[in-house]
Amino acid sequence: MLFDLLAIAAELLFWYRLLVAMFNTAAWYWSGLWGVFAALDAACLPLGIFLLRRRRGV
């Protein structure tokens, strides 16, 4: 988050274009891009629960 703000404040053009592309909900690739992030989150949840239970010895 801080890097994003610093890049915007420094007017890094490529970073601005990347942020605009990531949050352009009208783009054809938007659902796929964020679908991948959702799938990664869905995969991390059971792994995190498994590791937490293993650490606590339950």
N, C-alpha and C positions, 0 to 999 in steps of 0.2 A: 504494500500500500504506500509506504513512504517512498519507495523507488518510483512508483507511478506518479506520485505528486511531484517529485523532484524532476522527473523526465518532462512532465507537462510544464513546470515552471522554467526549465531550461530550454523549452521549445524544441525538443527533439522531434522532428517531423515524422520519422519512421514510427516512433512510439505512439504518437497521436493517431496515425493511420491505423496502427494495430488495435488500439482501444476502440476506435470508431468501427472497425471491422468486427470486433468481437461483440459489440453491443448493438449492431445493426439488425434489428429483429425482422426487417423486411427482406433480408438477404436469403438466398436459396440454401445456404450452408448453415444457417443459424441453428436450426433444430438438431442437425447432426453434430455440430460442434459441442453444444451444451448437453446433448444426449450422451456423448462420450464422458463428459465430466460427471453426469448423473450416474452412469454405469460404474465409473471408478469409485464414486462415493458408496454406491450400493455394494460393491465388492469389499470396500474397507470396513464397513460396519460389522459384518460377521467376523472378519479377521480381528478387529479390535475387541469384540466381545470374547472371542476365543482366547486371545492373549491376556485379557484382563482376568478371565476365569482361571487360566493356567497360573498366572502370577499369584492369585489369591488362594489357590489350592482347592477350589470348589469343584 
